[in-house]
């Protein structure tokens, strides 16, 4: 154990002793569970038919990811793959579909979904998250525009998540150190409330060196250098009227590979250049937490942006952003039936500028939509969700051309309880996509927009859930087809189809979870490799995840681990290689001292057997010219959190 780690333990142990035992509420919060049903129960629409294919990140997964990255967030969900070993480059794929084609929101603010294709458009710090939900394949009408194949909903922590009942001020301090790359992280959260006001402030700093892969090779351009902040301010009146302002900012400024999501190109692995990237998201919302009946209005305003500056070699500046607004009312017909209806608006833009060379190129789109979604339980066995929206889009290209498009969208989801244990479910949707903003780093003033047509997605799913008490099983077939998908100034057709299976089993003091996902992607009817499917999907094949945790006879000590697995996958002739399978084992021990339950110590070993691999969702493993970005080799991480 390093001297830094020893000092950290002594510091936090002293802090815990100073603050004393936590309240019962905080002690209960420490009993993190791997069961996603615990999180699902907090969703007001959890029982709706359109949530049947939704995936919830369990409390344990989210807590253990707070000093990690997005790959750690979704570690137990095989149908959500995260490629790229760096927060800067990590791209999310849901059922084989790139998240660029999903509706993404943070605290209700629609997120910008475009960025330089060698980095991620949706980097986020797991340390500031309290809940994550993935609505796969079928999106309800109130998910907003551009939710072609589902949506991803992030919610950040509130003061109420930090403070115990009756507590007016508190927080937590989280420190970690990983030996591979010598990565040190520190995060401080402070929260307070007085009267109807509450506030929260969060800050995190992560620094380190380049890590080594499973072969012991140093992967240049992988050093941690991340700063993350979150601020929240809210007021809730005694009558339930609540206004909340939220703002977050992430910055990663470091030398990376020339193409940041590669490990190298044409055998060259030491060509580095600076990537200065900044992500911001702002949201302002109003709701009435005590509303019911036919009048339950809400208003959400938001702005998000991704700013990527690469000084060399062209003084490149890429700025992409999304302004959004939604006005909605929920009509509570009775205790179980509800209709949500409203209007939403988005303005998206992408800009590329090079001050040195006097270049400025821009694409913009404006979308206004009307929507309604009904969630009903007509009988004890039937649950229905159906809705529609109509969108009108104005799109302006880099050449100043102005195109107008409009179209309707519809969705239907249903579930039927065949027995007390077995439920059958399915859904269909047809979604108007318009013309999406392109990657601003490839803008070309010579593009002709006359041949571009608005995209449309067709989605279908059919599945089941079986609840045997301690053992639960589920699965579904899925299909996503995006017609007239945009690539530069051309259209093509994209498809992802496959199946998901999952099982959970709980017992006294323990829990296990297994998920498996298989997807195949096609472009214009032909099986596709990564380059052909770029920005729309990835050739994932079959991947699986297994997680287990067990409380021990030593009070406060919990052991666990997980397995990430990918099977061999045959690639089309356009690729140079087929994709090789891999298996990666991770283990951990977590200890909450009975006499200081506001302190949690965790020892984690990722990639226990030093496997050399690139995650299946990482670009380039099928090409001879690309050195894919390998994941870190064995990494021992010690982390500690104290709550006060």
PyMOL commands that set and color helices and strands:
alter all, ss='L'
color gray80, all
select helices_A, chain A and resi 3-19+24-29+36-40+49-51+59-64+70-73+99-101+126-128+141-143+159-162+440-442
alter helices_A, ss='H'
color red, helices_A
select strands_A, chain A and resi 54-56+80-83+91-94+97-98+103-106+109-110+129-136+150-156+169-178+183-194+197-207+225-236+241-257+262-265+272-288+297-310+316-332+338-354+359-376+382-396+402-417+422-434+455-467+471-487+490-507+510-523+526-527+541-551+557-566+582-591+599-606+626-628+635-643
alter strands_A, ss='S'
color yellow, strands_A
deselect
rebuild
show_as cartoon
